[in-house]
Amino acid sequence: MKLLKSGLFIASLAFTAVACGTQTAQREATPQEWGDSVRAGQAEAEKLRSLTLEEEYKYGAEFDAAIKDPGRAKETGVTIKTNETHPAAAYVKGIGQRLALQSSRSDLTYTFQLVEDDSINAFATMGGYVYMHSGLLKAAENEAQVAAVMAHEIAHIARKHALQAMANQAVYGGWVKGVGGLGGLMISLTSAVLFQLPGSRGFEFEADNFGLENLRRTGYASEQMVYFFKNVLGKDEPNDGGRRDWLSTHPDTSRRIFALQQKLTPADSVGYGLRSADHQRMIQGL
């Protein structure tokens, strides 16, 4: 049985009672208990699917604070450190805001942040929060490649992929009783979906497609999305026990490259963001 920090069951017939932050011994669940857990999961999933914009902002901000707090590392599974002073932080925000204006949720207030981490990664949560690792900026060859990743992450937010994944987990995994419902599990469930569970291939293909269109509308050389994916595939990045880079959090990269190549036109080879020297100047010293 796999029990996530969130207290969520994955393909389990066992039942764990959780109260006041402590976990009792596991025992076999009765049909009534298991049925109650599943029904509770379905109810919470519906809440996730119907969050208001204000609730999205609220939960996004709460998760942002949690993953920056080392004291909550056991709950979130990660601790990040953002950099607000390096010129690359303003660089990331500028790229993000240009893309956001052309996204399918342009009315959303986005928050773009530079994370001090040498892994080649980026992620997005609900409420417009996008995180770009410094290692990804250093791996990119130009601004258009950075924009390609950011457009992909913005598409995840626009299509509410994190919320959909969380709702699916609530339904299919069952919801452990006694943990406080949606409010009690929001942080750890978000973390599980983003960092512990395999990403949805369907979501990745959809984010690529919406991201590509966003790049085109914004005027970036959109074929750079394919070049960045190929660039990441060519890197064998070591880490502490398992990949925590773009390949692990964004699966099926080879198939996605092929799918994107079928959509490219000659016009996608030209556009904004191709000057490598300008990009290197903005990330110097990271």
C-alpha positions as CSV (number, residue, x, y, z in Angstrom):
1,M,0.0,0.0,0.0
2,K,1.2,3.5,-0.8
3,L,0.1,6.1,1.7
4,L,1.0,9.7,0.8
5,K,1.7,12.4,3.3
6,S,-1.7,13.8,2.5
7,G,-3.4,10.8,4.1
8,L,-4.7,9.8,0.7
9,F,-5.1,6.1,-0.2
10,I,-3.8,4.8,-3.5
11,A,-5.3,1.4,-4.5
12,S,-5.7,0.4,-0.9
13,L,-8.2,-1.7,1.0
14,A,-6.8,-0.6,4.4
15,F,-8.1,2.1,6.6
16,T,-6.0,4.5,8.7
17,A,-7.5,6.8,11.4
18,V,-6.0,10.2,11.5
19,A,-6.6,12.7,14.3
20,C,-4.7,15.7,15.8
21,G,-1.8,15.0,13.5
22,T,-1.2,11.5,14.8
23,Q,-1.7,8.2,12.9
24,T,-3.1,5.1,14.5
25,A,-2.3,1.5,13.6
26,Q,-3.7,0.4,10.2
27,R,-6.5,-2.1,10.1
28,E,-8.7,-3.6,7.4
29,A,-11.5,-1.2,6.4
30,T,-15.1,-2.3,6.5
31,P,-17.2,-1.9,3.4
32,Q,-19.1,0.9,5.2
33,E,-15.9,2.8,6.1
34,W,-14.5,2.4,2.6
35,G,-17.7,3.6,1.0
36,D,-17.9,6.6,3.3
37,S,-14.3,7.5,2.4
38,V,-15.0,7.3,-1.3
39,R,-18.2,9.4,-1.0
40,A,-16.3,12.0,1.0
41,G,-13.7,12.0,-1.7
42,Q,-16.3,12.6,-4.3
43,A,-17.7,15.5,-2.4
44,E,-14.3,17.1,-1.9
45,A,-13.5,16.6,-5.5
46,E,-16.5,18.6,-6.5
47,K,-15.4,21.4,-4.3
48,L,-12.0,21.4,-6.0
49,R,-13.6,21.5,-9.5
50,S,-15.8,24.5,-8.6
51,L,-13.3,26.7,-6.7
52,T,-14.0,30.4,-7.1
53,L,-11.1,32.6,-8.4
54,E,-10.7,34.1,-4.9
55,E,-10.3,30.5,-3.5
56,E,-7.8,29.7,-6.2
57,Y,-5.7,32.7,-5.1
58,K,-6.1,31.8,-1.4
59,Y,-4.9,28.2,-1.8
60,G,-2.2,29.2,-4.2
61,A,-0.9,31.7,-1.7
62,E,-1.1,29.2,1.2
63,F,0.8,26.6,-0.8
64,D,3.4,29.3,-1.8
65,A,4.0,30.1,1.9
66,A,4.2,26.4,2.9
67,I,6.8,25.4,0.4
68,K,9.0,28.3,1.4
69,D,8.9,27.3,5.1
70,P,11.5,24.8,6.1
71,G,9.4,24.0,9.2
72,R,6.7,22.5,6.9
73,A,9.0,20.3,4.8
74,K,7.5,17.2,6.3
75,E,4.1,18.3,5.2
76,T,5.0,19.5,1.7
77,G,8.0,17.3,0.8
78,V,10.0,20.2,-0.5
79,T,11.4,23.6,0.6
80,I,12.2,26.2,-2.0
81,K,14.1,29.4,-1.8
82,T,13.2,32.2,-4.2
83,N,15.4,35.1,-5.4
84,E,13.8,38.5,-5.8
85,T,17.0,40.6,-6.2
86,H,18.9,39.0,-9.1
87,P,18.1,40.6,-12.5
88,A,16.9,37.2,-13.7
89,A,14.0,37.5,-11.3
90,A,12.7,40.6,-13.1
91,Y,13.6,38.8,-16.4
92,V,11.3,35.9,-15.5
93,K,8.5,38.3,-14.4
94,G,8.7,40.3,-17.6
95,I,8.5,37.2,-19.8
96,G,5.7,35.8,-17.8
97,Q,3.6,39.0,-17.9
98,R,3.9,39.3,-21.6
99,L,2.7,35.7,-22.0
100,A,0.0,36.1,-19.4
101,L,-1.6,38.9,-21.4
102,Q,-2.0,36.6,-24.3
103,S,-3.1,33.5,-22.3
104,S,-6.6,32.0,-22.3
105,R,-6.9,33.2,-18.7
106,S,-5.5,36.7,-19.2
107,D,-7.8,38.0,-16.4
108,L,-5.9,36.1,-13.8
109,T,-3.3,37.8,-11.7
110,Y,-0.1,35.7,-12.1
111,T,2.9,35.5,-9.8
112,F,6.2,34.5,-11.4
113,Q,9.1,33.6,-9.2
114,L,12.7,32.6,-9.6
115,V,13.7,29.5,-7.5
116,E,17.3,29.1,-6.5
117,D,17.7,25.5,-7.6
118,D,20.2,24.0,-10.2
119,S,17.8,21.3,-11.3
120,I,16.2,21.9,-14.7
121,N,12.6,22.3,-13.7
122,A,9.6,24.5,-13.4
123,F,6.1,24.1,-12.0
124,A,2.8,25.9,-11.6
125,T,0.0,25.6,-9.0
126,M,-3.4,27.2,-8.8
127,G,-4.1,30.9,-8.6
128,G,-1.5,31.9,-11.1
129,Y,1.7,30.9,-9.3
130,V,4.6,29.9,-11.6
131,Y,8.0,28.8,-10.4
132,M,11.1,28.8,-12.6
133,H,14.3,27.1,-11.4
134,S,17.6,28.9,-12.0
135,G,18.9,25.6,-13.4
136,L,16.3,25.8,-16.2
137,L,17.3,29.3,-17.0
138,K,20.9,28.3,-17.3
139,A,20.0,25.3,-19.5
140,A,17.9,27.5,-21.9
141,E,19.8,28.9,-24.9
142,N,17.7,32.0,-25.3
143,E,14.7,33.9,-24.0
144,A,12.3,32.2,-26.4
145,Q,13.1,28.8,-24.8
146,V,12.5,30.3,-21.3
147,A,9.2,31.7,-22.7
148,A,8.3,28.3,-24.1
149,V,8.5,26.7,-20.7
150,M,6.6,29.5,-19.0
151,A,3.9,29.3,-21.7
152,H,3.6,25.6,-20.9
153,E,3.3,26.3,-17.2
154,I,0.8,29.1,-17.7
155,A,-1.3,26.7,-19.8
156,H,-1.4,24.3,-16.8
157,I,-2.9,27.1,-14.8
158,A,-5.3,28.2,-17.5
159,R,-6.6,24.6,-17.9
160,K,-6.7,24.1,-14.1
161,H,-4.6,20.9,-14.4
162,A,-3.4,20.9,-10.8
163,L,-7.0,21.2,-9.5
164,Q,-8.2,18.5,-11.9
165,A,-5.4,16.1,-10.8
166,M,-6.3,16.8,-7.2
167,A,-9.9,16.1,-7.8
168,N,-9.1,12.9,-9.5
169,Q,-7.0,11.8,-6.6
170,A,-9.8,12.6,-4.2
171,V,-12.2,10.5,-6.2
172,Y,-10.1,7.5,-7.2
173,G,-8.0,7.3,-4.0
174,G,-10.7,7.8,-1.4
175,W,-10.6,10.5,1.2
176,V,-9.5,9.6,4.7
177,K,-12.1,10.6,7.3
178,G,-11.2,12.8,10.2
179,V,-8.6,15.0,8.5
180,G,-10.7,18.2,8.1
181,G,-11.8,17.8,4.5
182,L,-10.5,20.1,1.8
183,G,-9.0,22.6,4.1
184,G,-7.2,19.9,6.1
185,L,-5.5,18.3,3.1
186,M,-5.0,21.1,0.6
187,I,-1.3,21.7,1.2
188,S,-0.2,18.0,1.2
189,L,-2.6,17.0,-1.6
190,T,-1.2,19.8,-3.8
191,S,2.3,18.7,-3.0
192,A,1.5,15.0,-3.8
193,V,0.1,15.9,-7.2
194,L,3.0,18.2,-8.1
195,F,5.9,16.3,-6.7
196,Q,5.1,12.7,-5.8
197,L,2.6,11.3,-8.3
198,P,3.3,10.8,-12.0
199,G,2.2,13.7,-14.2
200,S,-0.8,13.3,-16.5
201,R,0.3,12.7,-20.1
202,G,-2.9,14.2,-21.3
203,F,-2.3,17.4,-19.3
204,E,1.2,17.7,-20.7
205,F,0.1,17.4,-24.3
206,E,-2.7,19.9,-23.7
207,A,-0.3,22.4,-22.0
208,D,2.1,22.0,-25.0
209,N,-0.6,22.9,-27.5
210,F,-2.0,25.8,-25.5
211,G,1.6,27.0,-24.8
212,L,2.5,26.9,-28.4
213,E,-0.5,29.1,-29.3
214,N,0.4,31.5,-26.5
215,L,4.0,31.8,-27.8
216,R,2.7,32.6,-31.3
217,R,0.2,35.2,-30.0
218,T,3.0,36.9,-28.0
219,G,5.4,37.0,-30.9
220,Y,8.1,34.6,-29.7
221,A,9.9,32.2,-32.0
222,S,7.7,29.4,-31.0
223,E,9.7,26.5,-32.5
224,Q,12.1,27.1,-29.6
225,M,9.7,25.0,-27.5
226,V,10.9,21.9,-29.4
227,Y,14.5,22.9,-29.2
228,F,14.3,23.3,-25.5
229,F,12.7,19.9,-25.1
230,K,15.4,18.3,-27.2
231,N,18.0,20.2,-25.1
232,V,16.7,18.7,-21.9
233,L,16.5,15.2,-23.3
234,G,20.2,15.5,-24.1
235,K,21.1,16.2,-20.5
236,D,21.7,13.5,-18.0
237,E,21.1,15.4,-14.7
238,P,22.2,13.6,-11.5
239,N,20.2,14.1,-8.3
240,D,19.6,12.6,-4.9
241,G,17.9,9.3,-5.7
242,G,15.5,10.2,-8.4
243,R,15.0,12.7,-11.2
244,R,13.3,15.9,-10.0
245,D,13.8,17.8,-13.3
246,W,11.6,18.5,-16.3
247,L,11.7,14.9,-17.5
248,S,10.4,13.5,-14.3
249,T,7.7,16.1,-13.8
250,H,6.7,16.4,-17.4
251,P,6.6,12.9,-18.9
252,D,6.6,11.6,-22.5
253,T,9.0,14.3,-23.8
254,S,9.9,12.4,-26.9
255,R,6.3,11.9,-28.0
256,R,5.5,15.5,-27.2
257,I,8.4,16.7,-29.4
258,F,7.0,14.6,-32.2
259,A,3.5,16.0,-31.7
260,L,4.7,19.6,-31.6
261,Q,6.8,19.1,-34.8
262,Q,3.7,18.2,-36.7
263,K,2.2,21.5,-35.7
264,L,5.1,23.8,-36.6
265,T,5.1,26.0,-39.6
266,P,7.9,28.0,-41.2
267,A,6.6,31.1,-39.4
268,D,7.4,29.5,-36.1
269,S,11.2,29.8,-36.8
270,V,11.2,33.6,-36.6
271,G,10.1,35.9,-33.8
272,Y,11.2,37.5,-30.6
273,G,13.7,36.1,-28.1
274,L,16.4,34.4,-30.2
275,R,19.4,36.5,-29.1
276,S,21.5,34.2,-26.9
277,A,23.8,37.0,-25.8
278,D,20.9,39.0,-24.4
279,H,19.7,35.9,-22.4
280,Q,23.2,35.2,-21.1
281,R,23.5,38.7,-19.9
282,M,20.2,38.5,-17.9
283,I,21.2,35.3,-16.1
284,Q,24.8,36.1,-15.5
285,G,25.9,35.2,-12.0
286,L,23.0,32.7,-11.2
